[in-house]
Amino acid sequence: MSEPTDSLPDDPATLKAMLLAERTRAERLAQIIKEMQRHRFGRRAETLPEDQLLLGFEEAEQTAASDEANQEATSPAEREVRAAKRRANRGSLPSPCRGSRRSSTSKITAAPAAVGHCM
């Protein structure tokens, strides 16, 4: 488009041909820019089609509903037994670490092997 408007032909067929040539050139330049961006930034993240995305949501909802139904079917006594097992397991440390903790009023001295094992 560096040509001044005075030098454009008056013939419509020639003008159409020039317009098509410019559009082809513009499309090719856009393609080159797109390729350069892909080379520099990498491919864009793949996206799922909407149907597949909804299918994933539906599966997650079904799993959550199933878990909720299983939990409701469990008796309160069974839930209490499971909770007691979880509470009993909390806080148990390996034997080298048990001796390394002292009360806050006494001086803390721990063997380097015990400290390294606990951290």
N, C-alpha and C positions, 0 to 999 in steps of 0.2 A: 504494500500500500504506500510505497514511497513515491508513486507517480502522482503528479498533480491531476486534479479533476479535469483540466483542460485537455489533457492528452488521452482521455478515455474515449474509446470508439463509440459511435452512435448506434451501431448495429446491435440489436437485442441478442442475437445468437452469439456474437463475440463476447458481449457482456456476461451472458449466462456461463459461457465457457470459462471466462476469467473468474467468475464467482465460484464455480465448482472447483477450479484449481486452488483458489485461496482456502476454501473449506477443507479440501484434502490436505493442504499444507498445514492448516491449523490443527486438524485431527492428528496428523503425524507428529507435530510438535507436542501436543498434549500427551500422546503415547510415550514420547521420549521422556517427558517430565515425569510421567508416572513410573517408568522403568528406573529412572534415576532415584526417585524417592524410595522405591522398593529396595534398590541396591543399598541406599544409605540407611534406611530405617528398618528394613526387613519386611516380611509379609505381615499383613494385618492379622489380628486375632481371628481365628475361625469362629463363626457364629452358627448356632444351630437353627434350623428352620423352626418356625413357631410351633408346628405340630409336635416336633420332638421335644422342644422345651416344655410344652404343656404336659406331655407324657411323663417327663421326669418329675414335674411337680405333682402329678397325680400319683405316681408311685411313692413319693415321699409322704404324701398325705395318707395313703393307704397303710404304709409302714407305721406312721405315728398313731393312726387309729387302732391298728392291731396291737401295738405295744400298750396303748391305754386300756384296751379291752382286756388284755392279759393281766394287767396290773389290777384292774377292778375285780377280775375273777379270783385273784389271790385273797385268801382269808386274812383278816387282821393278825391272827396268830402267826401265820407264815411270814408276813411282813415284819413282825416284831423279831422273829428268829433271825431273819436276814440282817436286820439293823443291828442286832446284838453281835452277830459275827463281825460286821464291819467295825463296830466300836471296839471289840476285843482285839482286832488286828492293828488298830491305830497305835502309833507311838512305840512299837517294838523296834529297838535298835540292835544292830549286831553287837556281840559281846565286847569287842575292843572299844566301842563308843560309849558304852554304859559307864565305864570308869572315868572317862574324860570329863564328864559333866559334874560340877560341884555346885554347892549352894552359892548364892551371890555374895555372902559375907566372907567366905573362905577364899584363899588364893587359888586360882585355877592353874594347875600344872597338868599337862598331858604329854604323854609320850608322842614323839613325832609320828610314829607309825600309826597310832590310834587317830591322831588328828587328820593325817592324810587319808586314812580309810573313810572317815566320816564325812569329809568334805567333797 
